[in-house]
Amino acid sequence: MTALRSFAFNILFFGLTTILSLLYLPFLLLPRKAMVAGARVWVRLMLFFLKWVAGLSHEFRGLERLPPGPFLIAAKHQSAWDTLIFHILLPDPAFILKKELLNIPLFGWYLAHHGMIAIDRSAGASALKKMLKEAQNALARGSVPIVFPEGTRTAPGDSMPYHPGIAALYADLKVPVVPVALNSGLYWRRKGFMKRPGRIVLEVLDPIEPGMDRRQFLATLKERIETACQRLGEAG
């Protein structure tokens, strides 16, 4: 039954995404906010089918910890689900992502028009400088930059080194960094077809205020995220 429900969801996911990617073409001529709203509609549709077809829902915890002013989110990344849910959690997310995604026909155009922060990982110091500038611009327009500090999806229970880019953002932006833990990989694996029924938990953790040195910040960020993810993984 799980395989059948997963197959049905995947058909709906890719089929509706293809249809909407064509219907959304006029959004490229409209202001950026229209693209943000269109993305939220797409995500809500996908989450609706994920719940009612695949039997996979979600729960938010700790939303009261989100600061009232500008902030940056640093989140664990275990599944494709993580790239969807922040469109519901936040009114205007701006993901920091690899530049190659902008080359995908239609999808890449929408990412660019939405205002995502695309980085050329091979460009070294110039890529870091560009990321910092675009993150500042995102904050200025009211967006919330989102970074996955490990740079890639990891399986539940696994951890990779946190990239120095998150420390550079923390030092340069001088706004709170909000750690986010989740257990999405228990239900929607990073490299898998199956969607296991259940409830994904996303937990907002205590913000890290500006002022720490680089080493202390990275250690604090990793300890908070990994400890919470381990707890959520055990609960799942």
N, C-alpha and C positions, 0 to 999 in steps of 0.2 A: 504493500500500500504506500509506503514512504517513497519508493522509487516512482510509482505512478503519479503521486502528487507532485513530486519534484519535477518530473517530466512535463506535467501540465503547466506548472509554474514557469518553467524555462521557455515553453512555447509562447505563453502569454507575455513574458518579459521581453523576449527578443522580437516577437511580432508587434506588440504595442509600441516598443521603442522605435522600431523601424517606421511605423506609421506616424508617430509623433515627430520623429526627426524630419519628416517631410512637411508635416503640417506647421511645424515651428519655423520654417524658413522666413516668413514675414517678420518674425521677432528680431531678425538680424538688422532690420531697418528701424526698429523701435528703440527707445531708450533702454539702458542696461537693466533697469528695474523690471521691465516687462519680461526679460529673459530670466531674472531671478524668480519671478512669480511663475513663469512657465515651468522652470525646473522643479519648483515645489509641487506643482500639480502632477508632474510625471512621477516624482518620488512617492507622493501619497497614493497614486494608483498602484505602484509597485509594492508598497507596503500593505495595501489592502489585499492584493492577490497573494502576497506572501503569507498573510494571516489566514485567509479563508480558503486558499487552495493548498498551500504547503503546510498549514497549521503552525506557522512560526510567527509569534507576536514579539512585542518588546516592552520594556519597562524602563523609565527614567528614575534615577535616584539622585538626590543632592542638588536639585536645580536651584535651591535657595542659595547655593554657594557661588553662583554666577555673579560676578561683580556688576554694579550698576553702570560703570563707565567702560572705556575701551579696555580690551583685554585680548590675549592670545590663547588659543587652545593647543595643548600638546596631548595627543591621544595615542593609545595603543591601536595597532592595526592588525587585525586577525582575519578579516573577511572583506569581500566586496560590499557587504552590508554597511560597513563603516563609512563608505563614500556616499551612501544615500542618506543616512539618518541625520546628519548635521543640517540638512536642508529643512528638517522638521524641528530640530532642537533650537536652531538659530534663525533669525529673520533674514540674514544676509551673510552666509559663509563665503570665505575665499580660501580655497585649498591651495597649499603650496605643492606643486606637482611637477613631474618631469616634462620637459619641453616637447618630447616626442608625441605626447598625447594630443597636442594641437595639430598634428599632421593627419589625424584621423578625419576622413571626409565627414562633413556635417557636424559630428560630435565635437571635433576639435574647434570648429568655428563657434559653436555654442559655448564651449569652455572659455574661449577668448572673450566673447562678448559678455559673458557673465562676470568677468573680471577675476578669473583664477590667476594665481601667481605661478607662471611657468618658468622653470629653471633649467638651463643647460648644464648638466652635471660635469661636462667635460671642460667647461670654461674657467674653472678655478676661481681666482679672486674676483674676476669680473662678474661671475655668476652670483657670488655672495653679495657683492655691492648692489647688483640689480634686484636681488631678493629683498634686501633691506629697504631699498627705495620703494619697491612696489608694496611691501607690507605697510610702510608708512602711509602710502597713498590709500591703501585699503582701510586702514584705521581712520583716516581723515574723512572718508566718505561714509563711515558708519558700518563697514564690514568687519567681520571677525576673522582674522587669519587663522587657519588650521594647519598644523604640521604634524606629521607622523614621524617622531624623532628617530625611529629605527630605519626609516627610509623604505621599508618594504613590509609586506605581510609576514607575520610569524605565527606558527602554530601555538595553540594554548599550552602554556607551561614553558615555552621557549622565550629566549630574550637575546637580542643582538645589541651591539654597542650603540649608544645614542650619538647621532651625528653632531658635530660642533655647530652646525647651522642654527640649532635651536638655542644654543648659548649665545650666539651672535645676535639673534633676534631679541632675546631677553635683555641683553646689555644695551642694544641700540634703541629699541622701542620704549623701554622704561615704562612698561605697563605690566599688570599682573599676568602671570602665566598660569592657566587653569589646567591641571592634569586631569585626564579622563581615562578611566578604566572600563573595560567591557569584557564580555565572554562570547562574542559572536562566533568565534572559531569553533565552539563546541557544537554549533548547529548548522553553520554555513561555512564549510571548510575552505581554506584559502585556495586549494586546488582540488575541487571536487564537484561532482554533479548533484549529489544528494543534499537536500535541505531537511534536516532533522526537526520534527515538530518539537515545540517547546516555547520558552520565553527568553529572549536575549535581554540581558541587563546591561545598561550603560549607566555608569556612576560618575558624577562630577565630584572631584576631590577638592580639598582646600587649596585655594590659590596660593601661588608663590609670589610674594610681593617683590618689587624691584629692590636691588641693593646688595644681593649676594655676589660673591666672586664666582668666577666661571666654574671652578671645581666643585664648590659647595652647591651651586645651583644644579649642576648635572647630577650630582649624587642624590640630592633631595628629590629631584624630579623622578629619577629612575626608581628610587626606593618607594615613593608614593604610588607610582603607576604599577610597578611589578608586584608589590605587596597586595594591592587591591585586586589586581587581575588574578593572582593566585587564590585569593579568598573567593572571588566570583566563580573561578573555575571549579573549585571544590564544591561550591554550593550548587553549581549546574550539574 
